[in-house]
């Protein structure tokens, strides 16, 4: 049985703990500074709760002692301290960050490490990269790789047509930070909230626009081999214009604490959500210009005694599946590990990855 230290007792932390602690293969220690968060964690004999404030990497490394794996489900600004502490304690490290700079820090820390450092293990970045790379590998020559993901309320009722489904800090980060892409064969950064497009799927209309972080490490992996690579977040029509007004016109993009307070005060959370995944790859196979796509909708479900939102399930199952694949030796055991190094067939065959197979 592997000992896992999970940092972060929020909505995703609850799901991770439920999945791992009931698997029969993991003992989970959950560390959080907020006792209210810890009180909501699953109550299983394989779960230990620790109320702690993380001050620095060396202090955190002492908490890691006796654990084989560290999982981070905290805001991205904690990533450098947690990752460094895991390295000092010689433990494997996995996280859910969407932040580009945080991932670069993890990559630097992974150099010369005896353990694996696997960032961006959620939905997007995360699973979306595994799907996109699996499709891309079928082509003799690539032209376009387009990745679209949205976590949306099933019953939108407000002007934003949106409910909070995960980290507000992460959401704001995606709306405000520059977005990596490859255009006409050249790597570039493009502004968030721009290049809006509209499409329909299963009779429902959507919009999609640039947001930060969703490509993960695919720019590194596909640079020089693809003409165009981009990632956009999916919302119901009208959402982008309101967010752009808040971020740009009212300048809340440079006053993110106020924007966070506004969103969390005004927009309720929901567990009745749907995760939409849509990847399209085009290029040449056997001399023919060809397109292949992957489309999936995943809905909220009951797991154990908990009703979990679709974003909880997809995010938690992403990092749990990658943890399993690491333990099983199906991922590199040391250094920096990209999401696309996982085989899609291995992911779908995994007990946690199989949740991605449920839905429409």
N, C-alpha and C positions, 0 to 999 in steps of 0.2 A: 504494500500500500504506500503510495506516494504522499508526502506531506506538502501541502500547498498553503502559501501565505497570500491571502487576497487583501489588497489595500483598497478600501472603498466599500461602504455598506449602503449605497444608494439602490435605485431600482434595478440597475444592471447587476450590481453586486448580489442582490437577493436571488436573481435568476441563476447566476453563476454558482452560488452556494447550493441552491436546490439541485441543480444538475449534477455537480461534482460529488456532493456529500451523499447522495442517494445512489451513486453508481457502483459502490462497493470497492472502488479502487483508489479513492482519495480521502484523506483527512484534511479538513479545511480550517485554517485559522483566519478569522476575519478581523482586520484591524481598521478602526475608524476613531476619530476624535470625538464623535457625537454619540452619546449614549442612546439618544432617541433612534438614531439609525440602527444601531446594534440591536435594539429591542425588537426590531421588525424582521430580523434575520430568521431563516428556518431553524427550528429547534430539533436538531438531530444529534445523536451520540457522536457523530464524526465531525461536529462543528464546535470550534472554540472561539470565543469572542474576546477581543482585547481592545480596551479603550486607551488609545495612545494618540499623542500629537507628534508628528514626524518633524524633528528639528533639523537634522542634517543626515548625510549619507552614512557616516560612521555609526551614529546612534541607531539608525534604521537597520544597519547590517547586523547589529546585535539581536534585533527582533527576528531577523531572517534565520538565525542559527537554528539548525535542526529541521529546516525546510528544504525541500528539493527544488521547488519552483515558486517564483513570485509572479503574481498576476496583479496588474494595476488597472483599477477601474475608477481612477480619480481624475480631476480636471488636469488638462495638459501641462499646466505650470508646475505640477508635482513630478512630472516624468523624470527630469534629470536626477533628482535626489533619490528616487526609488530605484531607478536603473543602476545608478552608481552603487547604491547599497547592496543590490543583488549581486553586482560584480564582486564587491569586497567580500561577500559571504559565499561566493562561488556557487551561486544558484542560477538556474535557468530563469529567464525574464521574458514575460509576454505582456503586452498592453493593448489598449483600445484607442490610442490617441489618433486624432485626425490632423494634429498640428504638424506642419512641415518642419519647422525648426526643432521641435521636440524629437522628431524622428531622426534628424541629422545628428542630434546629440547622442541618441541611442546608437547610431551607426559608429560614431567615434568611440564610444565606450566599448563597443563590441570588438574592436581591434585587439587582437592578442588574448581575448577572453577564452577560458577553457569551457565555458558554457554557452548556450544559445541565447541570442537576443532577438526576439520576434515581435516587433511592434506592429501596430495597425491591424489587430486581429478581429475586428468587428465585422460590420456589414459593408460600409464604404467609408474609408478604405477597409479592405479585408476580403470578404467573399467575392465581391465584385471583381477584384483583380484576378482571383483564381479562375473565375468564369471567363473573363476577357482573354486571359492568356491561353486558356484551354482552346477557345475558338481560334485565336490567332495562330496557334501552332499547326492548324490544319491547312494553312495557306502556304503556297510556294513563295508568294510575294504579297505583302500587305499594302493596302491603300489607306483605309480609314478604320479606326477603332473608336466607337462611341459608346460611352457608359452613362446610363441614366438610372438614378435611384431616388425614391421618395418614401418617406414614412408619413402617412396621411390619416386623418380621421375618417372613419367610415361614414360618419354623419356630421359633415361640416355645418356649423351654425352661425359663425361670426364673420365679420368682413374679411378677415385674413383667410378664412376657410382652412383653419389650422388649429390644432391643439398641441400643447407641449407633450412630447413623447419620450424625450431623453434629456441629456445635459443641456441646460440653457447656455452655459459658457461655450460648449462645443458648437451649438447652433450659431451663436453670435460670431464666433471665430470663423465659421464657414462663410457667413454673409459679409465679412469685413476684410479678410485677408486675400492677398493675390493668389491666383489659381495657376498651377502649372499646366502646360499643354505642349503639344508638338504641332506646329503648323507648317505645311509645305516642307516637311523634313527638318525643320529647325525648332529647337527647344525655345519656349517663350513663356513669359508670365502674362496672364490676362487679368483684367479686373473682375472681381466678384459682382454678381447681379446683372451682368451684361450678356449679350448674345442670346436673347430670349427666343425660344422656339415653341411651337404648339404642335401637339400630336394627339391622337386618340388611340385608346386600347380597350378592347371589349366594350366599345360604345361609350366610354367615358372620356371627356376632354381634359387634357392636362397641358401645363406649360412647364418648360425646363429652362434653366439658366445657370451660368457659371457659379460654382461655389468652390471653396478652397479645400484641399486635402484628399478628395475622393479618389484621385489616381494612385495614391500610395506610391510605390516605387516603380510603377510601370514606365514612367519616363526614362528611368535608368535602364530598364530591361529592354525596351523597344526602340530606344533612340538609335537612329541610323537604319532602322528596318521598317519604319512606318511613315507615311506621308502626313497623316493627321491623327492625333490622339487627344481626346478631350473627355471631361466628366462634367455632368450637369445634374443639379438637384431637381426633382420633380415636385410640382405643387399644383393645386387647382388654379385655374385662370384668375388673375387679379391679385394674387398673393405678392408677386414680385414688385409690383408698382408701389404697394403700401410699404413694404420693407425698404425699398429704395428711398422712399420719402423719409422714413425714419433714420436710415443710415446716412444718407447724403444731405438731403435738404435740411433736416433738423439736427444733423451732425452728431447723432448718437453713436456713430461708428467710432468717434474719438472720445466718447463718454459711455463706455460699455457698461459701467456699473449702473448707470441710470437706465440704459436699455434693458439690462437684465431685470431690474426692479419693475419696470413697466410691463415686460412680458410676463413675469411670474405673478404679478398682481392682477393682471387683466385676463390672461389666457389660461384656462383650466387644463389640467392634464387629462388624458383619456387612456383607457385600456381597450377601447373599441377602435382599433386602428388597422390599417393595411400597409404592408411594405410592398412596394412595387420595384421590381428589378427588370431592367431592359438593356440588353447589350446587343449592339450590331457591329459586325466586322465585315469589311469588304476587301477584296483583293483578287489575286489570280490563283486558280487551281487548275493544273493541267492546261494552261494557256487560255482559260476562260475567266472573264471577269465575273466573280461570284460573290454573293452576300449570304451570310449566315447570322441568325439572331437567336437570342435566348430571352424569353420573357416569363416572368413569374410573379404571382401575387400571393403573399403569405398573410394570414389573419391571426388575430389573438386566439389563444387557446388556454385551456386549463392544464397546468403541469403540477402533478402532486396535489397539494391543497391550495395552490395559488392560481388565480387568474392572471395570466401574463399577457402583456401587450405584444403585438407582432415585433416591435422594435426591441423589446426586452429579449424575446426568444431568439431573433436573428443575431443580435449582438452577442448575447451570452453564448449561444451555440457556436458562434464563430470562434471565440477564444477557447471554449471547452474542447471543440474538435481539434484545434491546433495544438492544444495541450496533450490530448490523446495521441495525435500523430507524432508529436515530439517524443513522448514516452515510448511509443512503439517503434521508434527508430526510422520513421518515414519522413523525417525532416533532418537537415544537418544538425549535429549535436554541439557545435561550437561556432562562435562568431555571429555575424549579422545574417539573419534569415529573412528573405522576402516572402510575402504572401504567395506569390505566383510560383514559388518553389514547391508548394503543395500540389499534388495531382488532384484534379476535380473528382476523378473516380474514387480516390481514397477518401476525399472529404464526404462525398455522398454515401459511401459505405460505412462511414463512422456513425456510432450510435447518437452522437449529438448533431452531426452534419445532416442526418436523415430528416431533421425537422425542416430543413430547407426543401425537402421533397413534398411536404404537405402543403395543401392549398390548391390554387388553380394554375 
